[in-house]
Amino acid sequence: MKYKRIYIIGPVGSGKTTFATKLAKKYNIKYYELDKVSWDDENGHVRRPEEEALKIFRDIINNKAWVIEDTGRDKFKEGREKADVIYYIKLSKIKSYFRVTKRWIKQKLGKERYNAPPTIAQIFYFWSTVKKYYKKEEQKKKSLEKYKEKVVFVNNKDIDKILSM
């Protein structure tokens, strides 16, 4: 089944961006990374004012079709309401720490693109983001109960199946 409005939630390092870009290509739908809504990379990777970020976000979700990915931040819950499907990527905490560390090393070596420069401060920020995500994971899952008819919990094998359909 082809969905037109797809929301992907998962921890840092879970493969949200890869999954989102592949789905967007498969369905010929525009993809949006909500970190780029929250952060202004054109002006030195600074946090956008809340009102500006929410305006950009609402402009996105008012389109007929989109693929967006995020860690499930409350400020973007309106997107989950409008989504046709919500994919929640399951990943263990230890694997998330491993993946963000591996990503940071690749970025530091110039082998992977990045939104923010791979500084020592950045890896500590990634680790704190992982920690915060898993502290609130049960709360995130509970907030999705009202959308249970459109929430699909997936792991990497499930993602491969979805992409091959």
C-alpha positions in Angstrom: 0.0 0.0 0.0 1.3 3.4 -0.9 1.0 6.0 1.9 1.1 9.7 1.1 1.9 11.1 4.5 4.6 9.0 6.4 6.0 9.9 9.8 9.0 8.0 11.0 10.1 8.0 14.7 13.2 6.4 16.2 16.2 7.1 18.3 19.4 8.8 17.1 21.3 6.3 14.9 18.3 4.1 14.2 18.3 4.6 10.4 15.4 7.1 10.2 17.1 9.2 7.6 18.0 6.2 5.4 14.5 4.7 5.7 12.9 8.1 5.0 15.0 8.8 1.9 14.4 5.4 0.5 10.6 5.6 1.1 10.6 9.1 -0.5 12.4 7.8 -3.5 10.2 4.7 -3.8 6.9 6.7 -3.6 8.3 9.9 -5.3 7.4 12.0 -2.3 9.4 14.8 -0.8 11.3 14.0 2.4 11.9 16.3 5.4 14.3 15.9 8.2 12.8 17.7 11.2 16.2 18.5 12.7 16.6 20.8 9.7 13.3 22.4 10.7 14.6 23.0 14.2 18.1 24.0 13.3 19.2 26.7 10.8 22.3 25.2 9.1 22.6 28.1 6.6 23.4 30.4 9.5 25.9 28.3 11.4 23.7 25.5 12.9 21.7 27.7 15.3 18.4 26.7 16.8 15.5 28.4 15.0 13.0 30.4 17.1 10.1 28.1 18.1 7.5 30.0 16.1 9.6 29.9 12.9 10.3 26.2 13.2 6.6 25.5 13.8 5.6 27.6 10.8 8.0 25.7 8.6 6.7 22.4 10.0 3.0 23.3 9.4 3.8 24.3 5.9 5.3 20.8 5.4 2.4 18.9 6.9 -0.2 20.9 5.0 1.2 19.3 1.8 -0.7 16.4 0.3 2.3 14.1 0.5 5.4 13.9 2.7 7.9 11.7 4.5 9.2 13.1 7.7 11.5 11.7 10.3 12.1 12.7 13.9 12.8 11.4 17.4 9.1 11.9 18.3 9.3 15.4 19.8 6.1 16.7 21.3 6.2 19.9 19.3 5.7 18.0 16.1 2.8 15.8 17.2 0.5 17.5 14.7 2.4 15.6 12.0 1.5 12.3 13.7 -2.1 13.3 13.7 -2.0 14.0 9.9 0.1 11.0 9.0 -1.4 8.0 7.1 1.2 5.8 8.8 3.6 6.2 11.7 6.7 3.9 11.6 8.3 3.5 15.0 11.8 2.1 14.7 12.8 -0.2 17.5 16.5 -0.2 18.4 18.3 -1.1 21.6 20.0 1.6 23.6 23.4 0.0 23.3 23.1 -0.2 19.5 22.0 3.4 19.3 25.1 4.5 21.3 27.3 2.3 19.0 25.7 3.8 15.8 26.1 7.4 16.9 29.7 6.9 17.9 30.4 5.1 14.6 28.7 7.9 12.7 30.7 10.6 14.5 33.9 8.8 13.7 33.0 8.6 10.0 32.1 12.2 10.0 35.3 13.2 11.7 37.3 11.2 9.1 35.3 13.0 6.3 33.6 9.7 5.2 30.0 10.8 6.0 28.2 14.1 5.6 27.0 16.0 8.7 24.6 18.7 9.7 26.9 20.0 12.6 30.7 19.7 12.7 31.8 16.5 14.4 33.5 18.1 17.4 34.0 16.5 20.8 31.1 18.6 22.1 29.0 17.1 19.3 29.6 13.4 20.3 28.7 14.3 23.9 25.5 16.0 22.6 24.7 12.8 20.6 25.2 10.6 23.6 23.1 12.9 25.8 20.4 12.8 23.1 20.4 9.0 23.1 20.2 9.0 26.9 17.2 11.4 26.9 15.4 9.4 24.2 15.5 6.2 26.1 14.5 7.9 29.3 11.3 9.0 27.6 10.8 6.0 25.3 7.9 4.5 27.2 6.3 7.9 27.3 6.7 8.2 23.5 5.2 4.8 22.9 2.3 5.6 25.2 1.6 8.9 23.4 1.2 6.8 20.2 -1.6 4.6 21.6 -4.2 7.0 20.3 -2.9 6.4 16.8 -2.6 2.6 17.2 -4.5 1.9 14.0 -1.7 3.6 12.0 1.4 2.8 14.1 3.8 0.2 12.8 6.7 -0.9 15.0 9.6 -2.0 12.8 13.1 -3.2 13.1 15.8 -3.3 10.4 14.4 -6.6 8.8 10.9 -5.1 8.7 12.2 -2.0 7.0 13.9 -4.1 4.3 10.6 -5.9 3.7 8.7 -2.6 3.5 11.2 -1.2 1.0 11.0 -4.3 -1.2 7.2 -4.4 -1.4 
